[in-house]
Structures are given as structure tokens and as C-alpha cells.
Amino acid sequence: MKFLTWWRSLNTRIHVSVFMLLFLAVLSALAPFISPFPSDEMGTGQTLLGPTWKHPFGIDSMGRDQFSRVTEGIRLSAFIGFTVMSTSLLVGVPVGILSAYKGSLLDSL
């Protein structure tokens, strides 16, 4: 009950931001399953095609499906972001602990 009260007290922009982040997270997790074509498949016979039911974002000049490429890009960006965050966490936490314990030279990092 407290969560609902807190959630309603937030700004509408925060609601939209949280929804978009959750949507992108689900889209990146389901990208291999919902992409209608492989992201690197070329030469579908058509080029520079606008949005259709078969190709929701259209086709580029090389015949690649844009929706598949966007979902693959979201998945790759999420993976890179998670990897960078994990690496900085694995390096930063020990340095912070050593700096708090020992001090001196590590404080200047």
C-alpha cells in the first residue's frame, strides 16, 4: 500500500521513464525471439522500403530489416552497459575498501 502511495506521488515524467526502461529491458531480452528476420540478413529483394506489416520499421538500402537491427542494437547496448557497470563495480569497490582501510596513496586516485 505504501508503494502505491509513493508511486502516485511521483511526477508523470518518472512514470514514463520507468515504463520506457522496462519496455527496453523486455525488448532486449526478447530480441532474438521477436525479430522477424536475422539482423544481418541482406538482399531480401527490396531496398529502401517504408514500414509495412512484414517490416515494421522498413528496409534499408542494403535490403536489411530495420526492426531486427534496432532490437539487436538494443540488446547489444544493454550488454555493453551491463559489462561496463560490472567491471567498474569489480574495480571500484576493492579500491574504495582499500582506500577507506589504508588511505594515503589510494586517496589520490
Stockholm file with secondary structure:
# STOCKHOLM 1.0

chainA/1-109         MKFLTWWRSLNTRIHVSVFMLLFLAVLSALAPFISPFPSDEMGTGQTLLGPTWKHPFGIDSMGRDQFSRVTEGIRLSAFIGFTVMSTSLLVGVPVGILSAYKGSLLDSL
#=GR chainA/1-109 SS CHHHHHHHHSCHHHHHHHHHHHHHHHHHHHHHHHCSSCTTCCCCSCCSCCCCSSSTTCBCTTSCBHHHHHHHHHHHHHHHHHHHHHHHHHHHHHHHHHHHHTCGGGGGC
#=GC SS_cons         CHHHHHHHHSCHHHHHHHHHHHHHHHHHHHHHHHCSSCTTCCCCSCCSCCCCSSSTTCBCTTSCBHHHHHHHHHHHHHHHHHHHHHHHHHHHHHHHHHHHHTCGGGGGC
//
